[in-house]
Amino acid sequence: MNLLTGINSISNILWDLNGVLLDDEPVHEQCFRELLSNDFGISLSHEDYDNYFLGKTDRLGFIDFFKKVEDEIPESMLDTMCEKKHEYYEYYSSKGLNINLDAVTLLDDLSSRNYKQTLVTCDQERDVVKILQKTLPNVFDIIITNDDVKYSKPSSEPYLQAIAKLGVVDSSCLVIEDTLVGAISGRSAGAQVAVIHSKSETKFLRELYNNGIDDVFVSFNEIKISYNL
């Protein structure tokens, strides 16, 4: 593990939502799988979900996925698919979403010691507002959603915008992510990046390493210890 220098200067924690604070990636995967099966007769494998949808906006995920089966998707069809995906997600999330308790324990501990907490997510604002009201109300001073940016993750724009709103230097920010897309976004913005990943998947780890990201952790407590938080 190759931690960056200056870790003791970290005072701002920039959290991803899906897969980090919220254990809802299986819900998103189920939504995409049902939509593609019902509307197109396409069977979505777990590998394809990871390759084309994980960590991205719904729109970008659909665009990347359909590149392998069609040359181009009309904008009107993309709009319809994204809205349908939203409806699927609302249905399943209404049954309850699982909070990552270990992540929230770290978040609460750092908040009590005056670390600034920021949320940076690919989700739409309408979903984020509902999710936070149910799960983590009044926690984040700054929230960046897909509606706030022109280019979402893996672009650096979401994290650059968060850092600008914080009014701090990028090296004081620790991004906590679980996907390659999110890690690239945080690293491109100049922040330190910790990737939480409990599985030893060689392909994923190699992709992180190839993008200059090798701070991968199996637990949030390990992140706390390694960065001296």
Backbone torsions as a table, in degrees:
resi	resn	phi	psi	omega
1	MET	NA	133.0	-172.6
2	ASN	-120.1	77.9	-178.1
3	LEU	-67.8	145.4	179.7
4	LEU	-72.0	159.5	177.0
5	THR	-75.1	159.3	176.4
6	GLY	79.4	22.1	-175.7
7	ILE	-65.4	-25.5	-179.5
8	ASN	-69.7	-12.4	-179.4
9	SER	-88.0	0.9	-179.3
10	ILE	-66.1	127.2	177.2
11	SER	-135.7	-1.4	-178.1
12	ASN	-131.4	127.6	179.7
13	ILE	-110.8	122.7	-179.0
14	LEU	-109.7	110.7	-172.6
15	TRP	-98.0	136.6	162.1
16	ASP	-79.1	160.5	-177.9
17	LEU	-99.1	-66.8	-173.7
18	ASN	-70.6	124.0	179.8
19	GLY	87.6	-11.2	178.6
20	VAL	-113.2	-71.0	176.8
21	LEU	-82.5	-31.5	-176.7
22	LEU	-117.1	125.7	-179.2
23	ASP	-89.3	68.1	-175.3
24	ASP	-121.4	11.4	177.1
25	GLU	-58.7	-39.8	176.2
26	PRO	-60.0	-32.1	178.7
27	VAL	-68.4	-46.3	178.2
28	HIS	-60.4	-43.1	-179.5
29	GLU	-61.8	-42.5	178.6
30	GLN	-63.3	-38.6	179.0
31	CYS	-63.0	-48.0	178.2
32	PHE	-62.7	-41.2	-177.6
33	ARG	-63.1	-45.1	-178.9
34	GLU	-68.3	-41.8	-179.5
35	LEU	-62.0	-48.6	-178.0
36	LEU	-65.5	-35.7	178.7
37	SER	-70.5	-47.1	-175.9
38	ASN	-70.2	-39.4	-173.2
39	ASP	-93.5	-26.5	-173.4
40	PHE	-128.1	-6.5	-177.1
41	GLY	68.0	25.4	-178.4
42	ILE	-101.0	131.5	176.6
43	SER	-92.3	118.3	-178.8
44	LEU	-93.6	118.2	177.3
45	SER	-82.1	161.7	177.1
46	HIS	-62.7	-37.9	179.2
47	GLU	-63.0	-42.0	178.5
48	ASP	-67.1	-36.5	176.0
49	TYR	-60.1	-47.7	179.5
50	ASP	-61.6	-40.3	-175.0
51	ASN	-74.6	-34.1	-169.9
52	TYR	-114.0	-24.6	-172.9
53	PHE	-116.0	-32.0	-171.2
54	LEU	-59.4	124.4	175.2
55	GLY	83.8	-2.4	-175.7
56	LYS	-107.3	168.5	169.2
57	THR	-67.4	157.2	177.8
58	ASP	-57.2	-42.3	-176.8
59	ARG	-62.1	-48.9	179.9
60	LEU	-64.5	-37.2	177.7
61	GLY	-61.5	-46.1	178.6
62	PHE	-62.2	-43.5	-179.5
63	ILE	-60.1	-48.1	-178.2
64	ASP	-65.4	-40.4	-178.0
65	PHE	-66.5	-44.1	-174.7
66	PHE	-77.9	-9.6	174.6
67	LYS	-60.7	-25.9	-177.3
68	LYS	-87.0	-8.6	-179.9
69	VAL	-123.1	-20.0	178.9
70	GLU	-142.5	154.4	-179.5
71	ASP	-72.5	-38.8	-175.4
72	GLU	-156.2	143.2	177.3
73	ILE	-109.0	127.7	177.7
74	PRO	-59.3	145.3	-179.3
75	GLU	-58.3	-37.7	-179.4
76	SER	-63.2	-36.8	177.9
77	MET	-69.1	-40.4	177.1
78	LEU	-60.0	-44.2	178.7
79	ASP	-58.8	-44.6	-179.4
80	THR	-64.2	-43.2	-179.1
81	MET	-64.9	-41.8	179.5
82	CYS	-65.1	-38.9	179.5
83	GLU	-67.9	-40.7	177.4
84	LYS	-63.9	-41.7	177.5
85	LYS	-59.8	-40.5	178.0
86	HIS	-61.1	-41.5	180.0
87	GLU	-65.7	-40.8	175.6
88	TYR	-59.8	-46.0	-177.4
89	TYR	-64.2	-42.1	178.6
90	GLU	-60.0	-40.9	-179.2
91	TYR	-62.5	-51.2	-176.9
92	TYR	-70.9	-38.2	-179.3
93	SER	-69.4	-24.6	178.1
94	SER	-66.2	-19.3	178.0
95	LYS	-82.9	-5.6	178.3
96	GLY	116.8	140.7	178.9
97	LEU	-120.2	147.5	-178.1
98	ASN	-93.0	123.3	174.4
99	ILE	-85.3	140.5	174.8
100	ASN	-79.1	101.8	-172.8
101	LEU	-63.8	-35.1	178.7
102	ASP	-65.8	-38.1	177.8
103	ALA	-66.8	-43.7	-178.6
104	VAL	-67.4	-33.8	175.9
105	THR	-60.4	-44.1	177.9
106	LEU	-66.6	-43.4	179.6
107	LEU	-58.2	-47.5	-179.0
108	ASP	-63.7	-40.8	179.9
109	ASP	-63.4	-45.1	-179.6
110	LEU	-68.6	-37.0	177.6
111	SER	-62.2	-39.0	-179.3
112	SER	-67.4	-17.8	179.6
113	ARG	-110.4	23.6	169.2
114	ASN	70.8	20.6	167.7
115	TYR	-73.8	136.3	178.8
116	LYS	-80.6	135.2	-176.5
117	GLN	-112.1	127.1	-179.8
118	THR	-128.4	143.1	178.2
119	LEU	-108.8	129.7	179.1
120	VAL	-130.8	109.9	-171.9
121	THR	-135.4	154.9	175.5
122	CYS	-83.1	-6.8	-178.2
123	ASP	-69.5	159.2	174.8
124	GLN	-76.1	152.0	-176.9
125	GLU	-58.0	-39.7	-176.8
126	ARG	-61.8	-35.8	177.5
127	ASP	-74.3	-41.9	-177.5
128	VAL	-62.2	-43.2	179.9
129	VAL	-58.3	-46.9	-179.2
130	LYS	-65.1	-43.5	-178.6
131	ILE	-62.5	-46.7	-177.5
132	LEU	-68.1	-34.9	177.7
133	GLN	-61.2	-35.3	-178.2
134	LYS	-84.1	-28.8	-168.3
135	THR	-118.8	-45.8	-174.7
136	LEU	-136.6	65.2	-178.7
137	PRO	-71.2	143.4	172.3
138	ASN	58.0	37.5	-179.5
139	VAL	-102.2	-41.8	-171.1
140	PHE	-102.9	130.0	175.6
141	ASP	-76.5	-33.6	-179.0
142	ILE	-127.7	133.1	178.8
143	ILE	-131.1	123.7	176.1
144	ILE	-112.3	120.5	178.1
145	THR	-114.4	178.3	178.4
146	ASN	-61.9	-25.4	-179.7
147	ASP	-73.5	-13.3	-176.1
148	ASP	-93.2	-7.3	-173.2
149	VAL	-129.0	157.2	173.3
150	LYS	-83.1	-41.3	-179.7
151	TYR	-120.4	122.0	-178.9
152	SER	-88.0	-178.3	177.0
153	LYS	-54.6	137.3	16.6
154	PRO	-86.9	6.1	174.1
155	SER	-59.1	152.4	177.4
156	SER	-77.2	-10.4	-172.0
157	GLU	-55.2	-45.8	-178.5
158	PRO	-58.1	-46.1	-178.7
159	TYR	-75.7	-33.7	174.8
160	LEU	-61.6	-41.1	179.3
161	GLN	-65.6	-39.7	178.1
162	ALA	-63.5	-44.7	-180.0
163	ILE	-63.8	-39.4	178.4
164	ALA	-63.8	-40.9	179.9
165	LYS	-68.3	-33.4	176.0
166	LEU	-69.5	-28.4	-179.1
167	GLY	70.2	38.6	-176.9
168	VAL	-126.5	171.7	174.9
169	VAL	-80.8	147.9	-175.2
170	ASP	-62.3	-31.0	-177.4
171	SER	-68.8	-14.1	178.1
172	SER	-86.8	0.6	-174.4
173	CYS	-108.2	132.2	173.2
174	LEU	-111.6	118.8	176.4
175	VAL	-91.3	131.5	175.1
176	ILE	-112.8	116.7	-174.4
177	GLU	-132.9	167.7	176.9
178	ASP	-128.1	-2.1	-177.8
179	THR	-124.6	159.0	176.3
180	LEU	-62.5	-43.4	-179.8
181	VAL	-56.8	-47.6	-179.3
182	GLY	-68.8	-39.2	179.8
183	ALA	-64.2	-41.2	177.5
184	ILE	-62.3	-41.6	179.2
185	SER	-59.9	-48.1	-179.6
186	GLY	-66.1	-43.4	-179.8
187	ARG	-65.6	-39.8	179.3
188	SER	-63.8	-25.4	178.3
189	ALA	-82.6	-4.4	177.8
190	GLY	92.7	2.4	-179.0
191	ALA	-82.9	162.4	168.6
192	GLN	-76.8	144.3	-173.7
193	VAL	-129.0	125.9	172.8
194	ALA	-113.3	125.1	179.7
195	VAL	-102.6	123.6	177.3
196	ILE	-94.6	121.7	-175.8
197	HIS	-156.4	116.9	-172.4
198	SER	-89.9	-7.3	-177.7
199	LYS	-109.0	143.3	178.8
200	SER	-89.5	74.8	-179.9
201	GLU	-95.8	111.3	-173.3
202	THR	-57.9	-43.3	-178.2
203	LYS	-61.1	-46.2	-179.3
204	PHE	-63.6	-45.9	-179.7
205	LEU	-63.5	-38.8	178.5
206	ARG	-65.5	-40.5	178.9
207	GLU	-64.5	-40.2	175.9
208	LEU	-60.8	-48.9	-178.4
209	TYR	-60.6	-41.1	-179.8
210	ASN	-64.9	-19.8	177.6
211	ASN	-103.3	17.3	175.4
212	GLY	76.4	23.3	-177.5
213	ILE	-121.5	112.2	-179.8
214	ASP	-131.9	15.7	175.2
215	ASP	-94.5	86.8	-176.2
216	VAL	-116.1	133.5	-173.0
217	PHE	-129.4	150.4	179.4
218	VAL	-95.7	-12.2	-179.8
219	SER	-147.3	157.9	178.9
220	PHE	-73.6	-28.9	176.1
221	ASN	-66.0	-34.4	177.0
222	GLU	-64.6	-37.9	175.5
223	ILE	-62.0	-45.6	-179.3
224	LYS	-58.9	-46.3	-178.0
225	ILE	-68.9	-45.2	-174.4
226	SER	-66.2	-32.5	179.9
227	TYR	-99.1	8.0	176.7
228	ASN	54.4	47.1	-178.5
229	LEU	-86.0	NA	NA
